[in-house]
Amino acid sequence: MKVSAEICPQCDGTGWKSVSRDSDRRVTRCDCRLQARGRALLTSARIPKRYEHCELSNFEFDGPHRLLANARMAACRFVEEYPVENTGLLIIGSIGVGKT
């Protein structure tokens, strides 16, 4: 993983930070490492520049494409009902099926 020119003040560049919970002290991944991992995953996804701004909220389609409207509604419903956890979502499929 690429090391930032700035050293994180929370973890001193180790990627781990100390947290206190009740009387226990533990270590956990630092936010800087999690953010760097997120950026690396986005880069490795190779999403074309023309789609970087795309979100469900600005998804538009021309004409009476009922399947696209249904897909958008299903995606919005899925996102609204998705449990709030520290997990992600992986959408897989063949090239050209509309994963992006």
PyMOL commands that set and color helices and strands:
alter all, ss='L'
color gray80, all
select helices_A, chain A and resi 31-45+49-51+56-58+66-81
alter helices_A, ss='H'
color red, helices_A
select strands_A, chain A and resi 16-21+24-29
alter strands_A, ss='S'
color yellow, strands_A
deselect
rebuild
show_as cartoon
